[in-house]
């Protein structure tokens, strides 16, 4: 699988920052984590509860504007997901809304405008401590800083058009020609994560990820897609922890 760097970075970069919004002059900037929201995520050991919080990215010093209104105009959001049963933490772009847990990793998924499947994979176990809440907050703050510094560090991708064919996701009414599918569900089958996508025309596509997070099977409208072997995820950057 070849990495189309320019197109991919532009698409993946879109996942890092949420749409811009104007803030009233009187609104004070909130830089702390939001109140928790509970979700359910599939895992290799059954469905697990996850606790989601949102936090705005601070404006960097070199991004400061002389105009105070402009200085308040743009902010990006970071999302955290903590899975108490697994004692695992994930942090990444707020646009990721679908998750699954495989062993000691949390994978977040989103489909980009270029019809690529973007995955943000984080392995962040919370250290054991007599003060569990404090340990979790410290780990959240540490990972928030990592994401703030290098937002693409933990992003991977699968080229859906290379896997299913370039005609699988076409939309003649879209200026860029892409018909971006949506993620309809994620389930586990025999220890593998099966992700189902639904196209704009109603087509149904599945990708099966093994425990190493490689794609080992795919189908289109119920028919197996020929594969020469497992498909490894492409990595956006060469960053390592």
FENRA-V104239 format. One line per field, one symbol per residue. ss: DSSP state (2 for helix, 1 for strand, 0 for the rest). burial: + if it has 16 or more other C-alpha atoms within 10 Angstrom, else -. A space follows every 50 residues. Layout:
# FENRA-V104239
ss->???
burial->???
This chain:
# FENRA-V104239
ss->00002222222220000000000000000000000011111110000111 11111100002220000222200000111111100001111110000111 11001111111000011111110010000002222222222222222220 00001111122222000001000000010001111111100111111100 00011111100000111111001100000010011000000
burial->-------+--+++-++++----+---------+-------++++---+++ ++++++++-------------+-++++++++++--+-+++++++++-+++ ++--++++++++++++++++++++++---------+--++--++-+++-- +++++++++++-++---+++-------++++++--+++--+++++++++- ---+++++++--++++++++----+-----++++++-----
